[in-house]
């Protein structure tokens, strides 16, 4: 979903690039082995290669797991944050499961009280997000998750190939999913993967079922995109899309592998800014997490006064810095019927105050340093921060 609303005639700092398309068109070899990517992912998550299933997108991977758990555990509903991706909501509805929404806390994670409330659940599945980069789960949260009797998907679409939330195998129906889309950390031309952290026979048998691989289904020609002035206009124009379980194409696998490798080099270079970054943000209220280094972000979120957000976008836009709002709360979208009638006040606060700024491997470290310096100079001299950050 393209939510880059503020139109810039020229910009020095784009939210994401399409360099990977140019890379593929000049370097793609159709005989590239799909096992190279599988091996890389298996080593990253410390699981066997037969615990990996390569798909054409993150939402396709989620749909695959939901259908698997419907067959094995007869699940009929899926918990997701209200502030979340509509592509995932589409996948849930495609599976004929119910969407159940939950609220996030100030760290953009489920609350421990919510996780505790799921202890009696039997036929649901929980999707645990990792927003805007590397996620941290403390021992107490991991313990609470381990007490649940329902499957869990750790959504690493916005963090992989950074260090993942969980590794190895568990005596639970736990899974991770990754994505190689244009707006993801590896910033490629699509694709995703299912990672099973359960090595039971029933899971292994399910994963062994073959999907027909697509030789080359990616269109290298530039696609026409439709722009919208607001996120609300984009959401209102959107229809619920049926999702399909489609395997990755060889060209997607080839690109994803090499973009993952280049991302690791980028992250290593970006880490040289960590000490400077942490010192610079000490007095900037728009950035609430004062302990997370810049090299652990996949996008750079700030939280601003909702009344001033468009003006701030214009200030950044005039300086060539592209911004977006990202997600629209699902509970506010009438097209998605949910079973929950709870309050999602914090999801609404996130939506109304968040601004996403560029941070990706197609910006070199010097350019990122210059961009952040500009941003910090503006934010230090303002009271743009979101009201809820005063709490």
Residue pairs with C-beta under 8 A, 6 or more apart in sequence:
1 85
1 86
1 87
1 234
1 238
2 225
2 227
3 231
3 234
3 324
3 325
3 326
4 15
4 227
4 322
4 323
4 324
5 227
5 228
5 229
5 230
5 231
5 313
5 324
5 325
6 313
6 314
6 317
6 322
6 323
7 227
8 317
8 320
8 322
10 320
11 317
11 320
11 321
11 322
12 319
12 320
12 321
12 367
12 371
13 320
13 321
13 322
13 357
13 358
13 363
13 367
13 371
14 322
14 358
14 362
15 183
15 299
15 322
15 323
15 324
15 356
15 358
15 360
16 182
16 183
16 187
16 358
16 360
16 362
17 187
17 360
17 362
18 182
19 187
19 362
20 182
20 187
20 188
20 189
20 255
20 259
21 189
21 220
23 255
23 258
23 259
24 189
24 218
24 220
24 251
24 254
24 255
25 220
28 251
28 254
28 255
29 254
30 215
30 216
30 250
30 251
32 250
32 253
32 254
34 54
34 213
34 248
34 250
34 253
35 49
36 253
36 257
37 54
37 193
37 248
37 253
37 254
37 256
37 257
38 49
38 52
38 54
39 49
40 257
40 260
41 52
41 178
41 193
41 195
42 48
42 49
42 51
42 52
44 160
44 161
44 164
45 51
45 164
45 167
45 168
45 176
45 195
45 197
46 167
46 168
47 167
47 168
47 169
47 195
47 196
47 197
47 199
48 199
50 204
50 207
50 208
51 195
51 196
51 197
51 199
51 203
51 204
51 207
52 193
52 194
52 195
52 196
53 61
53 64
53 193
53 194
53 196
53 207
53 211
54 191
54 192
54 193
54 247
54 248
54 253
55 61
55 64
55 191
55 192
55 193
55 194
55 245
55 246
55 247
55 248
56 190
56 191
56 192
56 214
56 246
56 247
56 248
56 249
56 252
57 87
57 179
57 181
57 190
57 191
57 192
57 246
58 87
58 88
58 155
58 157
58 177
58 178
58 179
58 181
58 184
58 192
59 85
59 87
59 88
59 90
59 91
59 192
59 243
60 91
60 192
60 243
60 244
60 245
60 246
61 177
61 178
61 179
61 192
61 193
61 194
62 88
62 91
62 92
62 127
62 153
62 155
62 177
63 91
63 94
63 95
63 243
63 244
63 245
64 194
64 245
65 125
65 151
65 153
65 175
65 177
65 194
66 75
66 78
66 91
66 92
66 95
66 97
66 125
67 95
67 245
68 203
68 206
69 75
69 125
69 151
69 173
70 76
70 95
70 97
71 206
72 173
72 202
72 203
72 206
73 123
73 150
73 151
73 173
74 123
75 97
75 123
75 124
75 125
75 150
75 151
76 97
76 98
76 123
76 124
77 97
77 98
77 99
77 100
77 123
77 124
77 125
77 339
78 92
78 95
78 97
78 98
78 99
78 100
78 124
78 125
78 126
78 127
79 100
79 101
79 102
79 118
79 124
79 125
79 126
79 127
80 88
80 89
80 92
80 99
80 100
80 101
80 102
80 127
80 129
80 330
81 101
81 102
81 103
81 104
81 110
81 127
81 129
81 347
82 101
82 102
82 103
82 104
82 329
82 330
82 331
82 344
82 347
83 104
83 108
83 327
83 329
83 330
83 344
83 347
83 350
83 351
84 127
84 129
84 327
84 330
85 157
85 327
86 235
86 238
86 327
86 328
86 330
86 333
86 336
87 241
87 243
88 127
88 155
89 99
89 240
89 330
89 336
90 240
90 241
90 242
90 243
91 243
92 98
92 99
93 99
93 240
93 336
94 242
94 243
94 244
97 125
98 338
98 339
99 330
99 336
99 337
99 338
99 339
100 124
100 338
100 339
100 340
101 330
101 331
101 338
101 340
101 342
101 344
102 110
102 114
102 340
102 342
103 111
103 114
103 342
103 343
103 344
103 345
103 346
103 347
104 110
104 111
104 346
104 347
104 350
105 111
105 346
106 288
106 346
106 388
107 289
108 129
108 131
108 132
108 350
109 129
109 135
109 137
109 141
110 128
112 140
112 141
112 144
115 141
115 144
115 145
115 148
116 144
118 124
118 126
118 148
118 150
119 147
119 148
119 149
121 148
121 149
121 150
122 149
122 150
123 150
124 150
125 150
125 151
125 152
125 153
126 148
126 150
126 151
126 152
126 153
127 152
127 153
127 155
128 145
128 152
128 153
128 154
128 155
128 165
129 135
129 155
129 158
130 154
130 155
130 156
130 157
130 158
130 159
130 165
131 158
131 301
132 158
132 297
132 298
132 299
132 300
132 301
132 356
133 158
133 159
133 162
133 185
133 292
133 296
133 297
133 298
133 299
134 159
134 162
134 163
134 292
134 296
134 297
135 156
135 159
135 165
137 145
137 165
137 166
142 166
145 152
146 170
146 172
148 172
150 173
151 172
151 173
151 174
151 175
152 172
152 173
152 174
152 175
153 175
153 176
153 177
154 164
154 165
154 166
154 174
154 175
154 176
154 177
155 176
155 177
156 164
156 165
156 176
156 177
156 178
157 177
157 178
157 179
157 181
157 184
157 192
158 184
158 185
158 298
158 299
159 165
159 185
159 298
160 178
160 179
160 184
160 185
160 186
160 260
161 178
161 185
161 186
161 260
161 263
161 264
162 185
162 267
162 296
162 298
164 176
165 176
166 174
166 176
166 197
168 197
169 197
169 198
169 199
170 197
170 198
171 198
172 197
172 198
173 198
173 203
174 197
174 198
175 194
175 195
175 196
175 197
175 198
176 195
176 197
177 192
177 193
177 194
177 195
178 192
178 193
178 195
179 191
179 192
180 186
180 188
180 189
180 190
180 191
180 192
180 252
180 255
180 256
180 259
180 260
181 187
181 188
181 190
181 191
181 192
182 188
182 189
182 190
184 298
185 263
185 298
185 360
185 361
186 256
186 259
186 260
186 263
186 361
187 259
187 263
187 360
187 361
187 362
188 252
188 255
188 256
188 259
189 218
189 251
189 252
189 255
190 218
190 249
190 252
191 248
191 249
191 252
191 253
191 255
191 256
192 248
193 248
194 207
196 203
196 207
211 245
211 246
211 247
212 247
213 247
213 248
213 249
213 250
214 246
214 247
214 248
214 249
214 250
215 249
215 250
216 249
216 250
216 251
217 249
217 251
218 249
218 251
218 252
226 237
228 234
228 237
231 325
231 328
232 328
234 328
235 328
235 333
238 335
239 335
240 335
240 336
248 256
259 361
262 361
263 361
266 361
267 295
267 361
269 364
269 365
270 294
270 295
270 365
270 368
271 293
271 295
272 365
273 294
273 295
273 365
273 368
273 369
273 372
274 293
274 294
274 295
276 369
277 293
277 294
277 372
278 290
278 291
278 293
280 372
280 376
281 287
281 290
281 376
282 290
283 380
284 376
284 379
284 380
284 385
285 383
285 385
285 389
286 302
286 303
286 304
286 379
286 384
286 385
286 386
286 389
287 302
287 303
287 379
288 303
288 389
294 300
294 359
294 368
294 372
297 359
298 359
298 360
299 326
299 356
299 357
299 358
299 359
299 360
300 356
300 357
300 358
300 359
300 372
301 326
301 354
301 355
301 356
301 357
302 354
302 355
302 357
302 375
302 379
303 350
303 353
303 354
303 355
303 385
303 386
303 388
303 389
304 312
304 353
304 354
304 355
304 384
304 385
304 386
305 353
305 383
305 384
305 385
305 386
305 387
306 352
306 353
306 386
306 387
308 384
309 325
309 352
309 353
309 355
312 323
312 355
312 384
313 323
313 355
315 378
316 322
316 323
316 355
316 357
316 375
316 378
317 323
319 374
321 357
321 358
321 371
321 374
321 375
322 358
323 355
323 356
323 357
324 355
324 356
325 351
325 354
325 355
325 356
326 354
326 356
327 351
328 351
329 344
329 347
329 348
329 351
330 336
330 338
331 338
331 340
331 344
331 347
332 348
346 388
349 386
349 388
353 386
353 387
353 388
357 371
357 375
358 371
359 368
363 371
379 385
